[in-house]
């Protein structure tokens, strides 16, 4: 049963083998001690197809949530890396709006309360003032759609300089003041783009809906094993604890796509990460169960 007396700690879907069924992913997360999974809708055709799931598929997933107790409180909607709002190609922008609308509707159907946005104006094109203006308009339109569905859109603090810090994200928060538009800091990304991530967290505290716990090192933002990078986890947890942050944390890591995992191996890998994170949380002052 979900407890309101512990800090919720979840796991990124991609930390679990892609070959696993949803039941296997949920059971692995539960056995490793996690409270939830953050579902991914990325730029791949396979995951983009999730935007067109039928009601039967959605009901089956809702039933699995009830059965296992593992829910999807948040969605990583990174498909906009491929279809960015800032693109100068009108067909790409049209697709960006379609992805957002379908993503919001899927979130509503699955009970997802927060969509984490890939905050790029463009990714595979050159950024300039026009792409930034187009991105801003896309965000305004997206927040209006999300508000009608009661779903929060949260800008991830990203792995590029465009919105690599909370300070840079505040520009968009000022332009779009809404209870349905917030931020989702990533400890790893923030560490690489800010010389003072603790002050960044203090700046953004009123707008933070969840926090990614990810290891990084200079120039490398993915697949860095915990404890081998440059993120000062204990210090960042302490800052958040001292600020009174009691919301969700989500462990972001990736399973080896070239490896065939057994259930036991998958559980062991994410459980080891969870234990590392809980140790760092405890050092930062959080009471862990």
Secondary structure, DSSP 8 states (H G I E B T S, - for coil): ---TTS--EEEEGGGS-TTS-HHHHHHHHHHTT-SEEEEEE-SSHHHHGGGG--HHHHHHHHHHHHHH--B--EEEE-GGGTS-TT-S-HHHHHHHHHHHHHHHHHHHHHT--EEEE---S-SSS---HHHHHHHHHHHHHHHHHHHHHT-EEEEE--SSGGG-SHHHHHHHHHHT--TTEEEEEEHHHHHHH-S-HHHHHHHHGGGEEEEEE---BTTB-SS--TTSSS--HHHHHHHHHHHT--SEEEE-----TTS---HHHHHHHHHHHHHHHHHHHHHTT----
